Amino acid sequence: MDLFTLSRRIFITCHNRLAPYVEKEVINLGFLPVEVLKTGIELNGTMADCINLNLNLRCASQVLFSLKTCNIHHPDQLYKEILSIEWENIIPDDGYFSVTSFVSHPTVNNNMFVNVRVKDGIVDRLREKTGKRPDSGSALSGLVIHVFWKEDHSEIFIDTSGESLARHGYRFKPGKAPMLEGLASATILAGQWDMNSNFINPMCGSGTLAIEAALIATNTAPGLLRRNYSFMHLIGYDDTIFNKVIKELREMVKENLDFRIIATDLSRNAVNISKENAEVAGVDHLIEFDLCDFEDTNVPKDNPGVVYLNPEYGDRLGEEEELESVYKRIGDFLKKKCGGYKGYIFTGNTNLSKKIGLKASRRIEFYNAKIDCRLLEFELYAGTKRVNN
């Protein structure tokens, strides 16, 4: 088995409600999806295609390359199916691998048991064929094998990504309650920002939204910020394809922008963290950071684009009551200072969103972890043409 000459089913996973944005990314890369599901995209392709997808996708989580499908009724059957795969042609003798799984079957009440059985099958096969065994563990730093088992259907994959693609590799200091990078990208892509006009981000927190905006606008692929993927730990991996794609991606990056990205926060610590994260991402020279209350954010009149806020949601009743005035002030800020811009507020609290005092032109559904959220879009007319509740 030479994985680099095979064409197989590829399944790209993503968080719930992000599939439409992953689908657009996949199509823009020249791939034709076979099926779009709630949490993933199916297509056919090669390991070289997996490399390309890993380096380019902003909103996805994992790129899975199918090895085998089978009907499984018990973990012992899964072990036998694992034994039948030519792991000696997949995992190097001195390699390291880990196993992840999604299991929904009445014979299993602990996914870790399945992971152990899969590891046992891989190790036993390698001992029989090579007399050696690679190291294994829970860290996703080497080759990752993923098992999907629901009811009696099972599929064994190479997770070619390893660590989630939704983490873009620059946020060493996440700050308080940060938005995952993949989600931040999706919410920006869901809006109507043309990537040629100002992007204003009050309440910037750890800077994720402003940084993602800069990365998107400069056409900086997320793969340029990362140097380790699961596919690099396969037998037969040659970095020629990887280096070729990296070279092409670097040539596509814009060095400068002819509009402004402004990020502000009332917390000095948040601004400092944002600056450090932006420096790691290589876009610190493109973002204007300022320490101020969101109402005092500089909103340039020329080249209006997007004003995007991600305020706190309020987990408890007391917090929600305190945040009511904040949301009202956000609405006043948008009405008074942001005419001509598109306004966006990302929130997981529908009650608080009613305090904004503006009618949303769109309410786009997302999840932030398990929180049911909305990206609210507002038309902020310059002059007197404003629509209030």
N, C-alpha and C positions, 0 to 999 in steps of 0.2 A: 504493500500500500504506500503510494507516494501522494501525500495530501496536497502537494503543490501542483499536481496534474489533474486532480479530480474536480468535477463540478457537482455541487451538492445543494441541498436546501439550506438557505441561510435564513435565520430568524433574528431580527433586530428587536430587542426588548426596549421598553420605555415605561415610564410611570404613567398611570392612568390619566387620560385626557391629553397626553402629549403626542399620540400617534399621528394626528393630522399634520403636525409640524415636522415630525420625523419623515413622514411620507413625502412632504415637499422637498426636504433635504435630499432624500434618496433619489427622487426624480430629477432634481437639479444636477445630481452627480451622473446622470445618464442611465440609471437603473430603472427597470420596469417591475414594480411590485406585483406579486402574484395575488396577494391578499392583504388587506389592512384590517387588523383586529384592534380591540380596545387598548391593549397594552403591547402592541408590536406590529412589525411589518415582515411579511414573508416574501422572499425572492429566491432566485437560483443564481449561483455563482461559484467562483473559485476562491482559494485562499488569498490570491492576489487581490480579488475584489474585497475580501474581508479587511485586508491591510488598508486599502483605499477608504473604506467605510469608517474604520476605526480612527483614521487621521482627520476625517472631515466632519463627522457628525457632532453637532452641538447639543442636541436635545435627547439623544438616545442613552441607554444604559449599557447594554451588552450586545456584541455581535456574535451569534452562536452559529457554528458550522456543524451540520449534522453528520454523525458517523453511522448511526443505526437506529431504526425504529423496530419495535417489537411489542408483543402483547405479554404483559406481566401480571401474574396473579399473587405472587409472593416474593419477598426479598431474595429467597434462594434461587428463584428463576432469574432475577436480575443479576445475581452473582454469576450464573452460568452464561448469560448473554455478555457480560463484561469479559469473561474468560475467552470468549470467541473472537474478540477484537485484537488485531495485530499491534498491540501496544509497543512491541519491540521495534516497530517501524515509526513510532510516534514520539515516544519519550526517550531522551538520551539516558545512557547508563548513569551518568553523573548529574542528571537533572533533578529538578524539584517540581512536584505537582501538588495540587490541592483539589478537593472535590466540593462542589456546591450542588444543591438540589432543590427542586420544588416537588413535593409529594402530597398527594391527596388520595389515600387508599385505606380501606378499613383494616388492613393487616399492619399498618404502620402508625404509631403514635409519637414517633420521635424521628425527625429528619436525620439526626446525627447517626442513628443506627444504619440508615440507608447509605450515608456517606462512608461509613466504616466498611460496609459490605462491598461498596464499589472500590474502595482503596484495596481491600483484601483481594478482590478479583484481579485488579491491575498488577499488584505485587506478585501474586501467585503465578500469573501468566509470565511476567518478566523473569521470575526466578527459574521457571521451567525452560524458557527459551534462551536466556542469556546467562543464567547463574548469578545475576546481580539484581539489585533493586535500587531505584532512586529514592531520595528523601521525599517525605511528604509532610504536610502540616496544614494549618488553617489559613496562613497568610497567602494572599493572592498575588505574590510576587514572581511566581514562576508559571508553569503551564497549569491551566485550570480546566478541569473536566466538569461539565454540568449535566445533571440527569433530571429530566422532566418525566414525572409519573403521575398521571391522573386517571382514576378508575383503572381500567386494564390496559390503557395505552401508555407506552413509555418511549422516550427518545433520548439517545445519548449524544451529547454534543461536545465539541471543543469550544469552550468559551474563549474566543480569540482576543477578548479585551482584557480580562483579568479585573483590575480595579475598574469601577464604574466610569463610563465615559461622561456621565452627568457631572462628575467632578473634574474641573478643567485644569487643576494642578497648580494654581497660583495662590490659592487662599490658605496660607499657612496659619493666618490669624483670622478665624471666622467671625469674631465679634458676637454680639447678642442676637439670638434667633435669626440666623442668616437664611436667605433663600438659596436653595441649591442652584448651582450655576446653570445646569441644563434647564431647569424650570425658568430661571431668569431669562435665558435666551429665548425660550418658547414664548414667554409673555411679551417680549420685545417684538418678536416676529409676528405675533398675533395682532399687534397694533398697526397703525398706519404711518409709522415713521418711515420716511423715504431715504434715510441714511445720508442725506445731503443737507439737513437743516439741524438747528440746535436741539440738543438733548439735555434737559434740565432735570436733575435728580435731587430734590430736597429730601431730608431724612435718609441720607445715603447709607447709614449703617456701616457695614464692612466694605461698601463700595461695589458690591457685586453687579448691580444693574448698570452703573456707569461704566465699569470695566467691560462687561459684556457688550454694551453698546459700542465702545471703542473697538473691541475685537471684531465685531460684526461689520462696523463701518470701514475698517481698514482691511477687511477680508483676511484676517488672521485666523487660520484654521486652528482648532483646539489641539490638533496633533503636534503643532509646533512648540507647545508648552510641555510636552510629555515625552519620555524616552524609554518607557518600559511597557510592553504589552505581552499578553500571554502567547501570541503567535510567534514571538521571538524565541521561544523555548521549545519549539518543535524540531524534530529531526528533519533535516533538509532545508531549514530556514537559511536563506541567503539575503543579506541586507541590501542587495542591489535594488530590489523593488522598493523597499522602504526608503532608501536614500534618494531614489529617483522621484518618488512622490514628494518627499520633503523638499527637495530642490525646486520642484514645480510650485509647491505651496509658498515657499519663500519668495519666489519671483512675482507672485500675485499680490503680495502685501503692499498696501499703501503706507508710505512713511508719514504723511501729514494729512490733515483734514482742513477743509476750508469753511468749517463751521465750528461751533463751540459745544463742548460737553462740560457741564458744570455740576458738581456734586457738593452738597452742603450737609452739615449735621450740627446739632447743638452740643454734642459730646466731643470734647477734644480727643478722647481716646478713640472714638469711632473714626474721626478724621485721620488720625495718625495710622490706624490700622488700614484704612482705605488707601492711603498713600503708599504704604508698604506693599499691600496686595497689588496695586496698580504697577508698582515698580517691578515686582516679580513677573507680572504679565507683560511687561514691556510697553505699557501704554500710559505711564505716569506723565509723560510730556504732552499728552493729548487731553488730559482732564484737569480742569481748574477746580481745586478743592478750597472750600471756605468753611470757617467755623462761625455758624450763626443759626438762629432760629429759622425754621423753614419759611416763615413769612417775610424774612429779610433777604431771602435768596435773590441774587441778581438774575432777572429774567430779561434778556436783551430783546428790544423791540424788532431789530432787524433779523431776518432769516428765521422766523418762528417755526418750531418743529413740534417737539413733544415735551410735556412736563409730566414726570412719572413719580408718584409717591407710593411708598409701601409702609403705611403706618402700622402700629401695633393693633392687635385684634381685641385684646382684653379677655383673659382666660376666666376671670372671676367677676362677680357682680360689681364689687367695689371698683375694680379696674375699669370695667365698662362704663360706669357712671362718670369716672374721671375723664375718660377718653371722648365722651360726648362733645365736650367743648372743643377738644382738639379737632375732631372731624368737622365741626361747624367752622372752625377757623380755616381748615383746609379748603372748604367750599368758598369762603370769603376770599382767600388768597387766590384761588383759581379765577374767580370772577373779576377781582380787582386788578390783578397784576399779570394775568396770563392770556389776555385777549389775543386772538389770532393763532394760538397754539391748540394742539390736541391735548386734552388732559386725561391722565390715566391714574387710577387708584386701584391697587391690589389689596384686597381685604378678605378676611375670613369671617367677618361679622356683618350680617345683613342689617341688623338693627342699627349698628353704628353708621352704616353707609347711608341710612335715611337722614342722618343729621347733616350731610354734606350740603343739602339744599339745592342740588342741581339734578336735572333729569339725565340719566345715562342714555346715550344713543346706542350703546351695545353693552351687554353683560356677558363676558366670555368666561366659560367654566374651566376651572383648574382645581387640582388638589395640591396643597402644600403639606407634604407628608399625608396624614389622614384628615386634614382639615379641608372641608368643602369651601372653596374660595371663588371669588369673582374678580376678573379684571374689568373695572368699570371704565368706559370710554365716554368722554364729554367733549362736545363741540363748544369751544370757548371763543365766541365771536368777538372781534374787535368792535368797539362802539356799543350800541344799545341792543343789538339783536341777541339777547340771552334768553334761554328758556329755563325758568325756575319751576319748582314744584308749587 
